[in-house]
Amino acid sequence: MNQQAKTQTFFLPKQRDMPGWIINEAKNQGGQIDPPAAARLAEMVGVDTRQAGMELSKLLAYVNWARPIHGSDVEAVCIVTSQQSVFDFVDALSQGNGKVAQKLLHRLLENEDPFSLWGMVVRQFRLLIQAREILDGRGNKDDVARALGVHPFVAEKTTGQAARFSMESLESIYHRLLNIDERVKTSQITLDLALDTLVVELAR
């Protein structure tokens, strides 16, 4: 039985470890990045180290390796921020706005590897379930930031989104995501089609 080509044998860093990973990777690429800039970039890319490495290459070329990368450089260069776009995508889904969700999805697919995007969507719904549990236990966005080890910006967005879903609907969506994941891995459906189908189903 041949193994799945897409099986990942490496472990991604946790979100809270990403700024350190980014600072280290900047050194490996022959440059430097300020800690606040590393934190901002980590917010944008989540735990996607491949994306972080590509963004760092762009940033170092932007500063011409002549000085450390600052937060303002991150804002200027990494304009299409995948993380923000995923938030917008989930926002549209939570409001049942299929047309906007579809448009955002196709824009994301123009800039993102579908598997990387899929990972971000699954991760966001996993965070939403955890945030909903915290809210149901009378917690707030600060508790979400602490418990999930995410940046306050991510915690605020995630808490706001979790409040618009019931725990039942989040668990139902997550099971659907796992089902789609299984079908993609067994080549029953392409990932692009799976994402489109998900939008149609969720925005009903």
Beta strands, then each sheet from edge to edge (+ up, - down):
end
